[in-house]
Structure formats: structure tokens, C-alpha cells
């Protein structure tokens, strides 16, 4: 394979990896900020009494071979002449422990009335509780710390690995493979002089 083709493929790979990471980080940051805004504004939302239609703990496998738990609570409520259903329990980013899921399900039992908080002017947006869980802030921080290095990677691509003759420095491909090996994830963002 010619050096020019290898160079082009390397740049394409890095741009694809960087773009994908930027999208994931941006999506997490956006979702977290949206939940933060909804959680804080929900403290002033109007309320209506609705009814819990379903309440159970769902258990499902995780990508790492473990088990995750989620409280599944569906409720119905009426605003004016319109009837709505939702399963929004609270504004949070990450999962639940089995204990937390059981507590929520025991609090909101099927067939029982519940106070529903809904967004004024957009009643299909609702929640059983108001406020923001602490993990929303963690989602924002994690998203930003993920986004910034991914963006910085694009700035480094053109300058860090090239010689004055606009060629990649000797050993660049070997160094790239080492950085992206599964065991050395912490080295991906380090400048060459720190490796």
C-alpha cells in the first residue's frame, strides 16, 4: 500500500472516530442540559390528579454482562378535554439500583391516584416528581469532558504528526495503533512528547 493511500486512510479513520465521539458527547450534553432545564422548570408546573396504570421493575442485561433495573411506571391524566399517558417518573440521566427501583414502584402502585406535574402549554410533557437528580450534572460534566478532547483531536491532526516537509513523522502508524489499542485508552489524547 502506497504511503499516500495509507495517509488518506489514516486521516479518514481519525476524522470518523473524532466525529463519532463528538456526536456522542454532544448528544449526552444536550440530553443532560434538557433534563436540567425541564427538572428545574417542573417545580412551577401545574398539577392534576391522575392514575397509575402500570407499575413494575424491569430487569434487563447490560453490555458488560451484568443486570440493570428500571422502574416502569405508566400513568394517565386528563388536562381539559384531552387525556394523556406518560411514563416519565423523574428527571435523571442514568440507571437505577434494584433498591431504588423497588422504592419507586412501591410508592407508585397500579390503580392508585398520583399527582401529575405537567408543562403548561405542553401537557403531554409531564412527570411524577419535580426537580433534578444529581446524575444530570454528572452527565453534563462527562459530556463536556468527552466533547472537548474529541474536538481537540481535530486541531492536533494537522500539526502534531507532520514534519516540516508535510509528511507524517517516522513511526506515526505504529504510534497510532498503540494509542488506539484497548489497553491504552488513557494515552489517546496525550501529546507525543508525553508518551
PyMOL commands that set and color helices and strands:
alter all, ss='L'
color gray80, all
select helices_A, chain A and resi 3-44+98-107+135-157+172-179+182-187+192-194
alter helices_A, ss='H'
color red, helices_A
select strands_A, chain A and resi 46-61+67-79+82-86+113-119+122-127
alter strands_A, ss='S'
color yellow, strands_A
deselect
rebuild
show_as cartoon
